[in-house]
Amino acid sequence: MTRIVKNPNPTLADVGEQAVITAIVAHAPSTRNGDDAAVLDHAAPNSRTVITTDTLVEGRHFRRDWSHPAEIGRKAITQNFADVEAMGARPIAALLALSAPGDTPLEFVADLARGINERVTDYDAELVGGDVTDNDRITIAVTGIGQLGGSLPPLRLDQARPGQILVASGHIGYSAAGYALLKEFGRAGVPAEFDPMLRAHCSTILTPGRGFVARSAGVTAMTDNSDGLVHDLYVMAKKSAVTINLDSAALQPDDLLVRAAELVGADPWEFILSGGEDHTFIGTTFGPPPTGFVEIGTVVRHNSMGAVTLDRAAPPYTYGWESY
Amino acid sequence: MTRIVKNPNPTLADVGEQAVITAIVAHAPSTRNGDDAAVLDHAAPNSRTVITTDTLVEGRHFRRDWSHPAEIGRKAITQNFADVEAMGARPIAALLALSAPGDTPLEFVADLARGINERVTDYDAELVGGDVTDNDRITIAVTGIGQLGGSLPPLRLDQARPGQILVASGHIGYSAAGYALLKEFGRAGVPAEFDPMLRAHCSTILTPGRGFVARSAGVTAMTDNSDGLVHDLYVMAKKSAVTINLDSAALQPDDLLVRAAELVGADPWEFILSGGEDHTFIGTTFGPPPTGFVEIGTVVRHNSMGAVTLDRAAPPYTYGWESY
């Protein structure tokens, strides 16, 4: 069961499965890891468990010449924890099902685990377990686990109500702008001022706890902007049987987004309305916007203009991300 | 957002991501599915959550010419729920992170979901969510979630104690025999009498609830036979700082296993000691074997013969399954 490794930059095949797992655990340690399954205690007697899974595939969701492996690790955690937070819950743990070719450098996996650990630590969570498997393409399936305490209901997609305002946190369109810049210039060629967009795309920027804050502050329906703003709101509007109207004045692209769009010859509104992948939170509430959120629209009775409108008209961009 | 599908046997790329998800949910329905994340209530105020993940990759863990997609679905659930049960917990839910090439038939995914649903239903559990992604190879990452009620500790690998007996449930070596027969003869060429071995390999045969029974009956350490009996017991023995001695008389291959080994020119003891993938439960207890378990060895003080012995000598086969 021992292998002699002479390569100073060994691959997964050089070191074998156990050494890969050891490298992951060394960079993302947890006392709950190392058994057939991880056991999580519940913080409160009436807490509920919230679970979700999302996968990153090399060439589809990330490129190694664009993203550092630690960024990929942070993104894998953030997109899952965003789904946990979109229910109003607190992320507490993650699982990593990693499959990758044998010629993948061990250093890639170690850096990936380091990025994962940085992000779970931001959330006071842990990587509690996982699985390592041979595959043709690097495939990173993460499970996010959260706890929903108290007696308030979770923030469901079907809980938007006419008369509510639509609120959002974070920079909508930044990830899509980052992607467009990377496609045009490559990582090294993008001017430094656009770093916030590169980070939004490559590692996802979110302030932990916004979902928990939103639920406490009276938000009833919430989702994260993952597949495109209009696309994701369309799902919410349909499930809630309402029309959601976006206010263009509140969504105006900032100077940086305008400059990024000019540089790649795009319309900044396409980034905002169809870009997705920001994982910023979009919620509805009868109250004022919670801390960290701004008002970007209203919820009205379902009307003939459609499920999602921009200034009470059809939005210019409606498509969203779909695999296949 | 609508696509015209003319192909009577459409692929994932023909129908698009949303239709793939719809097909999965149609075959494996759950009222908890359909939001950013699934919310699970806890059965008892002091219950804990148990989570694990395991991945099946086409060509590595299954072949479509050997296994029906419904069998692959059952296997994906069973191997995860076995890890949940190996902690003494009750499986309650699963997540499916499926990535597959666009030319995969939609029918494959529908049948996979049907197999998943059959197996989660056996356990009174549900497929509560998932993710669908484009990939080069069919990659099935399942997360198993369970609940651990009551005040007894979970069944950890480090809880084997000298003076205990080693107990096991199920047919050890059957999956490995099934794999050897498939490699030799292909699915259609294996004589019908070996069906139990084909099923052990292609869809995994387990009686739900054995882990829960074991914990109630006084088992303190448990694992499932996934990577090879000696290999998995080695991990338990090392973590518990004991020697585990297997009793060859109790592990004798039955007639069917002997005949299978003869047919492929193998030693049945290799199937038993190194085969793995049966996901049968192996535990240690001071009490008599729980219902459904038989005694297969003893736990003694760590001694110079090694962590795992067979009749107090080195076992003839010690290797186990490793990716890479």
Interface residues (C-beta under 8 A of the other chain):
Chain A: M1 L12 A13 V15 G16 E17 Q18 V20 G34 D35 D36 A37 A38 V39 L40 D41 H42 P45 N46 S47 R48 T49 V50 I51 T52 T53 D54 T55 V57 R60 H61 A82 D83 V84 A86 M87 A89 A93 L95 L96 A97 S99 G102 V128 G129 G130 D131 V132 T133 D134 N135 D136 R137 T139 A141 T143 G144 I145 G146 L148 P154 R156 L157 M222 T223 D224 K239 T318 Y319 E322 S323 Y324
Chain B: M1 L12 A13 V15 G16 E17 Q18 V20 G34 D35 D36 A37 A38 V39 L40 D41 H42 P45 N46 S47 R48 T49 V50 I51 T52 T53 D54 T55 V57 R60 H61 A82 D83 V84 A86 M87 A89 A93 L95 L96 A97 S99 G102 V128 G129 G130 D131 V132 T133 D134 N135 D136 R137 T139 A141 T143 G144 I145 G146 L148 P154 R156 L157 M222 T223 D224 K239 T318 Y319 E322 S323 Y324
